[in-house]
Amino acid sequence: MGDEKPGRAEDKPWQLGALPEELHERLRAVERSGGGPPHLLLEAVLSVGRGLELPQVLRRIVEAAVVLVDAEYGALGVLGDDTRISQFLTVGITEEGAKAIGELPAGHGILGELIRHPAPLRLAELGEHPSSYGFPPHHPPMRSFLGAPVKVRDKVFGNLYLTEKRGGREFDAEDETVLSTLAVAAGVAIENARLYEEARYRQRWLAANGEIVAGLLTGAGGADVLETIVDHAVRILSADLGVLALPEDDDNLRVALAVGVDAEVHRGLVLPRRGSFVGAALTTRTPLSSLDIEHDPRITAGPPRWAGLGPAVAVPMITGERLRGVLLLARLHGRAPFTEPETAPLPTFAGQAALAMEMADQRQSAEQLALLKDHERIARDLHDLAIQRLFATGMTLQSTLRFVDHPEASERLLRAVDDLDETIKIIRSTIFGLRAHETGRAPHGLRVRTVTVAEQATRTLGFTPALHMEGLIDTDVPAGVAEHVPAVLGEALSNIARHAHATTADVSLVVRSGSLTLTVEDDGVGMPRDGRRSGLSNLAKRAESLGGTMTVEAPPEGGTRLVWRVPLPR
């Protein structure tokens, strides 16, 4: 016991036993070769594996590498899906120095040599290597170089780069062995950190889905559901911009919601399916990622967008075979790209979010159907009960007039009958509005406009024309036809007031069998044999422009009957 030296790796078997077998053997080999103090290497290995946060683990790896091989500068280049450097962590260069150098290296030169050939590389003079082509402005001078790949499950995660061994010396074989050993430990630590990070993100996504479903169960509307979806995604992935694009037609998508940086610029944008990043995600039905969405080669059409943004991910929202939209998340240029642990649960979240949208639509449809049924019931009750009773009351009052001798009493009864007629018209207009579909035209539908024209003609006629309407006038008559009807009716009633000397007029507006028929009859003197008929000529031209006809008849009992009929598109 007295001959044992403290601090040696074999004195702490519990520490070595806790490490993977490959790493255990490498530590033994380093100790046998005499490559540096083994306890320092062991402490470095244990330190990089102590953290659970991936950014913290990556930073510790670079710092441990610099200490172990006594280098002045160190860096860890993390590779993206396209084998280019997506993240570059440095030690030894100040923040001001990094800003002076400029953008991150893309992976060319010596850095690219390790990407193309993932094996340890040791150089006494950087500038003498064939792949070297110098440094950018403001870059510190570097001569000696040592690099080693960091693998996670036999896949290269990134590369460790060390330069400028202190004291002007060169990196030797022992340094290479130590760095390779640390790279193995780094791979294990990175794998553990990624597993932890993935589990943490999955937990966050599940919690977000729970909140979305809870909102639906408590009656949240479709717009609220969409906003909740984007807000959760932006918060969980620490994105600077969240965009939800929904299909507008077969060729375009519209940004229905945008949250974050320059949201007002993106909100409402119409993006083509072909030539846009979100369109590509929708077409391929798979998540897409980009390191620089502002200059992504897949964006070839549409308005300028994504200015100042860099890393981005777009995931389609699918329920069954239906494409509900695309959720896009982006970070500002220069920020770290989205990692696989961050985005792995995103397709599941997007699918559940699409299902939530489907549920919101179905609930809204059910509520609208229930409302329409209620409207129909109210309209039926008003028609079958209120109007019939009012009409019967009016008839009773009219029949009572012959028993009333006092002129003032007769006048009051007549006013009461007129008031009942006016009330019936108001109720009918209400019924027509209730029965109209929720198209946005109901408050100013053709029925209401027809009633308005008839009421306005009362002053010039001297009496109120009788009005009869039948069919689905507010739903089956398109706007192009509906805009002619008030003008035709107004002109017909104006002709009666000017020429007919009539005491009654009947107006009938009927939609049936694919056509609209407006009939206006009066009990006047009939049509004059001579005189100007420019007004009737205009009515005939209106009918002809719609593929219809207009006729003016003289009924046997006298008066005039105008029939204006046009076909309705199927």
C-alpha positions in Angstrom: 0.0 0.0 0.0 2.9 2.3 0.9 4.4 2.0 -2.6 1.2 3.1 -4.4 1.1 6.5 -5.9 -2.0 8.7 -5.4 -4.0 10.1 -8.2 -3.4 7.2 -10.7 -6.4 6.0 -12.8 -6.1 2.4 -11.5 -6.6 3.7 -7.9 -10.2 4.7 -8.8 -11.7 1.5 -10.4 -15.3 2.7 -9.7 -14.7 5.7 -12.0 -13.2 3.7 -14.8 -15.9 1.0 -14.4 -18.6 3.6 -15.0 -17.2 4.4 -18.4 -17.9 2.6 -21.7 -15.4 -0.3 -22.5 -13.9 1.5 -25.5 -13.1 4.5 -23.5 -11.8 2.4 -20.6 -9.3 0.7 -23.0 -8.2 4.0 -24.4 -7.4 5.4 -21.0 -5.4 2.3 -20.1 -3.4 2.7 -23.4 -2.7 6.4 -22.7 -1.4 5.5 -19.3 0.8 2.7 -20.6 2.3 5.0 -23.2 3.0 7.7 -20.7 1.0 10.2 -22.7 0.5 12.9 -20.1 -0.9 12.7 -16.6 -3.7 10.1 -16.8 -5.6 11.6 -13.9 -6.0 14.9 -15.9 -7.4 13.0 -18.9 -9.7 11.0 -16.6 -10.9 14.2 -15.0 -11.5 15.8 -18.4 -13.5 12.7 -19.5 -15.6 12.8 -16.4 -16.1 16.6 -16.7 -17.5 16.5 -20.2 -19.9 13.7 -19.3 -21.1 15.5 -16.2 -23.5 17.9 -17.9 -26.9 17.1 -19.4 -27.5 20.3 -21.4 -26.0 19.8 -24.9 -24.6 23.4 -25.3 -22.9 23.0 -22.0 -21.4 19.6 -22.9 -20.1 21.0 -26.2 -18.5 23.9 -24.5 -16.8 21.6 -21.9 -15.4 19.4 -24.7 -13.5 22.2 -26.4 -12.3 23.6 -23.1 -11.0 20.2 -21.9 -9.3 19.6 -25.3 -7.4 22.9 -25.1 -6.2 22.1 -21.5 -5.2 18.5 -22.3 -2.9 19.2 -25.3 -1.8 22.6 -24.1 -3.1 24.5 -27.1 -3.8 28.2 -27.4 -6.8 27.9 -29.6 -9.5 25.3 -29.9 -12.8 24.8 -31.7 -15.6 22.3 -32.2 -17.2 22.3 -35.6 -20.7 20.6 -35.5 -21.8 19.2 -38.9 -25.3 19.7 -40.3 -27.3 17.4 -42.5 -25.5 18.6 -45.6 -22.0 17.8 -44.0 -21.3 21.6 -43.7 -20.4 23.2 -40.5 -23.6 24.4 -38.8 -22.2 25.4 -35.4 -18.7 26.5 -34.5 -17.6 26.8 -30.8 -14.3 28.4 -30.2 -11.9 28.8 -27.2 -9.1 31.3 -27.1 -10.6 33.9 -29.4 -12.5 36.7 -27.8 -16.0 37.7 -28.8 -14.7 40.9 -30.3 -12.1 38.9 -32.3 -14.8 36.5 -33.6 -16.9 39.5 -34.8 -13.9 40.9 -36.5 -13.2 37.6 -38.3 -16.8 37.5 -39.6 -19.1 34.7 -40.5 -18.5 31.1 -39.4 -16.3 28.9 -41.5 -18.2 26.9 -44.1 -15.9 23.9 -43.9 -13.3 24.5 -46.6 -9.5 24.3 -46.4 -8.0 22.3 -43.5 -11.4 22.3 -41.7 -12.9 20.6 -44.7 -10.1 18.0 -44.8 -11.3 16.4 -41.6 -14.9 16.5 -42.9 -13.9 14.7 -46.1 -11.5 12.3 -44.3 -12.8 11.8 -40.7 -9.5 10.7 -39.1 -7.0 12.3 -36.8 -4.8 14.9 -38.5 -1.6 16.4 -37.1 0.4 19.2 -38.9 3.6 21.0 -37.9 2.8 23.9 -40.3 -0.7 24.6 -41.5 0.3 26.6 -44.5 2.2 23.7 -46.0 -0.8 21.4 -46.4 -2.3 21.2 -49.9 -5.8 22.0 -48.6 -4.7 25.2 -46.9 -5.4 28.5 -48.6 -4.8 31.0 -45.8 -6.9 32.8 -43.2 -9.5 35.5 -43.5 -8.6 39.1 -42.4 -8.2 39.7 -38.6 -7.7 36.0 -38.0 -4.9 35.3 -35.5 -1.7 33.5 -36.9 -1.7 29.8 -36.5 0.9 27.2 -37.4 0.7 23.9 -35.6 -2.5 21.9 -35.9 -4.2 18.9 -34.4 -7.7 17.6 -35.3 -9.8 14.6 -34.5 -13.4 13.6 -35.4 -16.1 13.2 -32.8 -18.4 10.4 -33.5 -21.8 9.5 -32.1 -22.9 6.0 -32.8 -20.3 5.6 -35.6 -21.6 8.8 -37.3 -19.5 11.9 -37.4 -21.1 14.6 -35.2 -18.3 17.1 -35.7 -14.6 17.7 -35.5 -12.2 19.0 -32.8 -9.6 21.5 -34.1 -6.6 22.5 -31.9 -3.9 25.0 -33.0 -0.8 26.7 -31.7 0.7 24.4 -29.0 2.0 26.7 -26.3 5.8 27.4 -26.2 6.1 27.2 -30.0 6.2 23.4 -29.9 4.6 20.9 -32.2 1.8 18.5 -31.3 3.1 15.0 -30.9 1.7 11.5 -31.1 0.9 11.5 -27.4 -1.3 14.6 -28.0 -3.0 12.9 -30.8 -3.7 9.8 -28.6 -5.1 12.0 -25.8 -7.3 14.0 -28.2 -8.6 10.9 -29.8 -9.5 9.5 -26.4 -11.3 12.7 -25.4 -13.1 12.6 -28.7 -14.5 9.1 -27.8 -15.6 10.4 -24.4 -17.1 13.5 -26.1 -19.2 11.2 -28.4 -20.6 9.4 -25.3 -21.3 12.6 -23.5 -23.0 14.1 -26.6 -25.2 11.0 -27.0 -26.3 11.2 -23.4 -27.0 14.9 -23.7 -29.0 14.4 -26.9 -31.1 11.6 -25.3 -31.8 13.9 -22.3 -32.6 16.8 -24.6 -34.8 14.7 -26.8 -36.8 13.4 -23.8 -37.1 17.0 -22.5 -38.4 18.3 -25.8 -40.9 15.4 -26.1 -42.2 16.2 -22.7 -42.7 19.8 -23.7 -44.4 18.9 -26.9 -46.8 16.5 -25.0 -47.6 19.3 -22.6 -48.3 21.6 -25.5 -50.6 19.1 -27.1 -52.4 18.7 -23.8 -53.1 22.4 -23.6 -54.4 22.5 -27.2 -56.8 19.6 -26.5 -57.9 21.2 -23.2 -58.6 24.4 -25.1 -60.7 22.5 -27.6 -62.7 20.8 -24.9 -63.5 24.1 -23.2 -64.8 25.5 -26.5 -61.9 27.5 -28.0 -62.5 28.7 -31.5 -60.5 27.7 -34.6 -58.5 31.0 -34.6 -57.6 30.6 -31.0 -56.4 27.0 -31.6 -54.2 28.1 -34.5 -52.6 30.9 -32.4 -52.0 28.4 -29.5 -50.3 26.0 -31.9 -47.9 28.6 -33.2 -47.2 30.2 -29.8 -46.3 26.8 -28.3 -44.0 25.9 -31.2 -42.2 29.3 -31.0 -41.7 29.0 -27.3 -40.5 25.4 -27.2 -38.0 25.7 -30.0 -36.9 29.3 -29.1 -37.7 30.5 -32.6 -37.8 34.1 -33.5 -40.6 33.7 -36.0 -43.5 31.3 -36.3 -45.7 31.1 -39.4 -48.8 29.1 -40.2 -49.6 28.8 -43.9 -52.9 27.3 -45.0 -53.8 26.2 -48.6 -55.8 28.9 -50.4 -56.3 27.0 -53.6 -54.5 24.3 -55.7 -51.6 26.6 -56.4 -51.1 28.9 -53.4 -50.9 29.1 -49.7 -51.8 32.1 -47.5 -50.0 33.0 -44.3 -52.9 32.9 -41.9 -50.9 33.5 -38.7 -47.5 34.9 -38.0 -45.9 35.4 -34.5 -42.5 37.0 -33.7 -40.0 39.1 -35.7 -41.6 41.1 -38.5 -44.8 39.1 -38.1 -46.9 41.9 -39.7 -44.8 41.7 -42.9 -45.4 38.0 -43.3 -49.1 37.9 -42.2 -51.4 37.6 -45.2 -48.6 36.7 -47.7 -49.7 34.5 -50.6 -47.0 32.0 -51.3 -46.9 29.7 -54.4 -46.8 26.0 -53.8 -44.1 25.7 -56.4 -41.0 27.8 -55.7 -41.6 28.4 -51.9 -40.1 26.7 -48.8 -43.5 26.0 -47.3 -44.8 24.8 -50.6 -42.0 22.3 -50.9 -42.8 20.9 -47.4 -46.5 20.6 -48.4 -45.6 18.9 -51.7 -43.2 16.4 -50.2 -45.4 15.9 -47.1 -42.1 15.7 -45.0 -40.3 18.1 -42.7 -37.7 20.3 -44.4 -34.9 22.3 -42.7 -32.6 25.1 -44.0 -29.5 26.7 -42.5 -30.3 30.0 -44.3 -33.9 30.3 -45.4 -33.3 33.9 -46.8 -31.1 32.4 -49.5 -32.5 28.9 -49.7 -32.2 27.7 -53.3 -35.7 26.1 -53.1 -37.3 29.6 -53.0 -37.6 30.7 -56.6 -41.0 32.4 -56.8 -43.3 34.7 -54.9 -42.8 38.0 -53.0 -39.5 38.7 -51.2 -39.5 37.4 -47.6 -37.6 35.9 -44.7 -35.1 38.8 -44.6 -32.7 38.6 -41.7 -33.6 35.0 -40.9 -31.3 32.0 -41.1 -32.1 28.5 -39.7 -35.6 27.3 -40.4 -37.7 24.2 -40.3 -41.1 23.6 -42.0 -43.4 20.7 -41.2 -46.6 19.8 -43.0 -49.8 19.5 -40.9 -51.7 16.4 -42.1 -54.8 14.6 -41.0 -55.4 11.3 -42.9 -54.9 12.3 -46.5 -55.8 15.9 -46.0 -53.1 18.6 -46.0 -54.2 21.2 -43.5 -51.2 23.5 -43.8 -47.5 24.1 -43.0 -46.0 25.2 -39.7 -42.7 27.1 -40.3 -40.3 28.2 -37.5 -37.2 30.3 -38.1 -34.4 31.9 -36.1 -32.5 35.0 -36.9 -29.4 34.8 -39.0 -26.3 33.8 -37.0 -28.2 31.8 -34.4 -27.7 28.0 -33.9 -29.6 25.8 -36.3 -32.4 23.5 -35.2 -31.1 20.2 -33.9 -32.6 16.8 -34.4 -33.7 16.4 -30.7 -35.5 19.7 -31.0 -37.4 18.9 -34.2 -37.9 15.1 -33.9 -41.2 15.5 -32.1 -42.4 18.3 -34.4 -44.1 16.1 -37.0 -46.2 14.4 -34.3 -47.0 17.8 -32.8 -48.0 19.1 -36.2 -50.2 16.1 -36.9 -52.0 16.4 -33.5 -52.3 20.2 -34.2 -53.9 19.4 -37.5 -56.3 17.0 -35.8 -57.2 19.8 -33.4 -58.0 22.0 -36.3 -60.2 19.3 -37.8 -62.0 19.0 -34.5 -62.5 22.8 -34.3 -63.9 22.8 -37.9 -66.3 19.9 -37.1 -67.5 21.6 -33.9 -68.0 24.8 -35.8 -70.0 23.0 -38.5 -72.1 21.3 -35.8 -72.8 24.6 -34.1 -73.7 26.3 -37.4 -76.0 23.4 -38.3 -77.7 23.6 -34.8 -78.1 27.4 -35.3 -79.6 26.9 -38.8 -82.0 24.4 -37.4 -83.0 26.8 -34.6 -83.5 29.5 -37.2 -85.6 27.2 -39.3 -87.8 26.4 -36.2 -88.2 30.0 -35.3 -89.0 30.9 -38.9 -91.6 28.1 -39.1 -93.2 29.2 -35.9 -93.4 32.8 -37.0 -94.9 31.8 -40.3 -97.4 29.3 -39.0 -98.4 31.1 -35.9 -97.6 34.8 -35.7 -98.3 35.7 -39.4 -101.5 33.7 -39.6 -102.9 35.2 -36.5 -102.0 38.7 -37.5 -103.5 38.1 -40.9 -106.7 36.7 -39.3 -106.8 39.7 -37.0 -106.5 42.1 -40.0 -109.3 40.3 -41.9 -111.5 40.5 -38.8 -110.9 44.3 -38.4 -111.6 44.8 -42.1 -114.9 42.9 -41.9 -115.8 45.0 -38.8 -115.6 48.2 -40.8 -119.1 47.8 -42.3 -120.5 47.9 -38.8 -118.8 51.1 -37.8 -120.6 54.3 -38.7 -118.3 56.9 -37.0 -115.7 58.2 -39.6 -112.9 58.6 -37.0 -113.4 55.0 -35.7 -113.3 53.7 -39.3 -110.1 55.7 -40.0 -108.5 54.2 -36.8 -109.4 50.7 -37.8 -107.9 51.2 -41.3 -104.7 52.5 -39.7 -104.7 49.4 -37.5 -105.1 47.2 -40.5 -102.2 49.0 -42.3 -100.0 48.6 -39.2 -100.8 44.9 -39.1 -99.8 44.6 -42.8 -96.6 46.5 -42.0 -95.9 44.2 -39.1 -96.4 41.1 -41.3 -93.9 42.5 -43.8 -91.3 43.0 -41.0 -91.9 39.5 -39.7 -91.6 38.1 -43.2 -88.3 39.9 -43.7 -87.1 38.4 -40.4 -88.1 34.9 -41.6 -86.3 35.4 -44.8 -83.1 36.4 -43.0 -83.4 33.5 -40.6 -83.8 31.0 -43.5 -80.9 32.5 -45.5 -77.6 30.6 -45.3 -74.7 32.2 -43.5 -73.2 33.7 -46.6 -72.6 37.2 -45.5 -75.4 38.4 -47.9 -78.3 37.6 -45.7 -78.6 41.1 -44.1 -78.9 42.6 -47.6 -80.4 39.7 -49.4 -82.6 39.9 -52.5 -85.8 39.4 -50.4 -85.1 42.3 -48.1 -84.1 44.5 -51.1 -87.3 43.6 -52.9 -89.4 44.5 -49.8 -87.6 47.8 -49.5 -88.3 48.7 -53.2 -92.0 47.9 -52.7 -92.2 50.0 -49.6 -90.5 52.9 -51.2 -93.0 52.9 -54.1 -95.9 53.3 -51.7 -95.6 57.1 -51.7 -95.7 57.5 -55.4 -98.4 54.9 -55.9 -100.6 56.1 -53.1 -101.1 52.6 -51.9 -99.0 49.6 -50.7 -98.5 47.0 -53.4 -99.2 43.4 -52.4 -96.0 41.3 -52.3 -95.6 37.6 -52.7 -92.2 35.8 -52.7 -91.5 32.1 -53.2 -88.5 29.8 -53.4 -84.9 30.0 -52.3 -84.4 33.6 -53.4 -81.5 34.5 -51.2 -79.6 31.3 -51.8 -80.2 30.3 -55.4 -80.0 33.7 -57.1 -76.5 34.7 -57.9 -75.3 38.3 -57.3 -75.1 39.0 -61.0 -78.8 38.3 -61.4 -79.9 39.7 -58.0 -78.5 43.2 -58.8 -81.0 43.6 -61.7 -84.2 42.7 -59.8 -84.6 45.8 -57.6 -84.0 48.0 -60.7 -86.6 46.1 -62.8 -89.2 46.2 -60.0 -88.6 49.9 -59.3 -89.0 50.8 -63.0 -92.2 48.7 -63.2 -93.8 50.3 -60.2 -92.7 53.7 -61.4 -94.5 53.1 -64.7 -97.7 52.1 -62.8 -97.5 55.3 -60.7 -97.0 57.5 -63.8 -99.4 56.0 -66.4 -101.7 53.3 -65.1 -104.0 55.3 -62.7 -104.3 52.0 -60.8 -105.7 51.4 -57.3 -103.9 48.1 -56.6 -100.7 46.4 -57.6 -99.5 42.8 -57.1 -95.8 41.9 -57.1 -94.7 38.3 -57.3 -91.1 37.1 -57.1 -90.7 33.3 -57.6 -87.6 31.1 -57.9 -88.5 27.7 -59.2 -87.3 25.1 -61.7 -84.0 26.9 -62.5 -85.5 30.3 -63.2 -86.4 33.6 -61.6 -89.8 35.2 -62.5 -90.8 38.7 -61.5 -94.4 39.5 -62.2 -96.0 43.0 -61.6 -99.8 43.4 -62.2 -102.1 46.4 -61.8 -105.8 47.2 -62.2 -105.1 50.4 -64.2 -106.1 51.6 -67.7 -103.6 49.4 -69.5 -100.7 50.2 -71.7 -101.0 53.3 -73.9 -101.0 52.6 -77.6 -98.6 55.3 -78.4 -96.0 57.1 -76.3 -92.4 56.6 -75.2 -91.4 53.1 -73.9 -87.8 53.6 -73.1 -88.2 52.3 -69.6 -89.7 49.0 -70.8 -87.0 48.8 -73.4 -84.4 49.0 -70.8 -86.1 46.2 -68.8 -86.2 44.0 -71.9 -82.5 44.6 -72.5 -81.7 43.6 -68.9 -83.5 40.3 -69.4 -81.8 39.6 -72.8 -78.4 40.3 -71.3 -79.1 37.4 -68.8 -80.5 35.1 -71.5 -84.1 35.8 -70.4 -87.3 37.5 -71.7 -89.7 40.2 -70.8 -93.4 40.3 -71.8 -96.2 42.9 -71.2 -99.7 41.4 -71.3 -103.2 42.8 -71.0 -105.3 40.5 -68.9 -109.1 40.0 -69.8 -110.2 41.6 -66.5 -108.2 44.8 -67.4 -105.0 46.3 -66.3 -101.4 45.3 -67.2 -99.2 42.3 -66.4 -95.4 42.6 -66.8 -93.5 39.3 -66.6 -89.7 39.4 -66.4 -88.1 36.0 -66.5 -84.4 35.0 -66.5 -82.7 31.5 -66.2 -80.5 30.8 -63.2 -77.1 29.0 -63.5 -77.0 25.5 -62.1 
